[in-house]
Amino acid sequence: MPVKLLIDNCTVINNHLAPARGGKVSFTHLIGSALVKAVRAMPEMNNGFDVVDGKPP
């Protein structure tokens, strides 16, 4: 996503939230939301590992 579009989206959302209840949306909120939507759409991409005895498996 182009940064200009990200800035514009934050501005639009913040202007919409201001009169209703206040609060602000940041880039982190938008990126986090996109990541959650991506993992829901493609759950096979949600992967991780645990450290066992100080070493990855």
TORGU-534773 format. One record per residue (C-alpha): residue number from 0; x, y, z; residue in one letter. Coordinates in steps of 0.25 Angstrom, whole numbers, plus 5000, padded with zeros to 4 digits. Example, Ala and Ser with C-alpha at 12.3 -4.5 7.8 and 13.67 -1.06 7.14 Angstrom:
# residues 2
<0,<5049,4982,5031>,"A">
<1,<5055,4996,5029>,"S">
# end
This chain:
# residues 57
<0,<5000,5000,5000>,"M">
<1,<5006,5014,4996>,"P">
<2,<5009,5022,5009>,"V">
<3,<5001,5034,5003>,"K">
<4,<4988,5025,5003>,"L">
<5,<4992,5020,5017>,"L">
<6,<4993,5035,5022>,"I">
<7,<4980,5038,5015>,"D">
<8,<4972,5027,5021>,"N">
<9,<4977,5031,5035>,"C">
<10,<4972,5045,5033>,"T">
<11,<4959,5041,5028>,"V">
<12,<4957,5031,5039>,"I">
<13,<4962,5041,5050>,"N">
<14,<4953,5052,5044>,"N">
<15,<4941,5042,5045>,"H">
<16,<4944,5038,5059>,"L">
<17,<4947,5052,5065>,"A">
<18,<4932,5057,5066>,"P">
<19,<4926,5044,5070>,"A">
<20,<4935,5038,5082>,"R">
<21,<4949,5044,5080>,"G">
<22,<4961,5034,5079>,"G">
<23,<4971,5033,5068>,"K">
<24,<4975,5022,5058>,"V">
<25,<4990,5021,5055>,"S">
<26,<4998,5014,5044>,"F">
<27,<5000,5002,5054>,"T">
<28,<4985,5000,5055>,"H">
<29,<4983,5000,5040>,"L">
<30,<4995,4990,5038>,"I">
<31,<4990,4981,5049>,"G">
<32,<4976,4981,5044>,"S">
<33,<4982,4977,5030>,"A">
<34,<4990,4966,5036>,"L">
<35,<4978,4960,5044>,"V">
<36,<4970,4960,5031>,"K">
<37,<4981,4953,5023>,"A">
<38,<4983,4942,5033>,"V">
<39,<4968,4940,5033>,"R">
<40,<4968,4939,5018>,"A">
<41,<4980,4930,5018>,"M">
<42,<4981,4922,5031>,"P">
<43,<4992,4913,5026>,"E">
<44,<5001,4926,5026>,"M">
<45,<5000,4927,5041>,"N">
<46,<5012,4919,5046>,"N">
<47,<5022,4920,5057>,"G">
<48,<5031,4912,5066>,"F">
<49,<5034,4910,5081>,"D">
<50,<5048,4910,5087>,"V">
<51,<5050,4897,5095>,"V">
<52,<5062,4896,5104>,"D">
<53,<5068,4909,5099>,"G">
<54,<5067,4904,5084>,"K">
<55,<5057,4905,5073>,"P">
<56,<5052,4892,5069>,"P">
# end
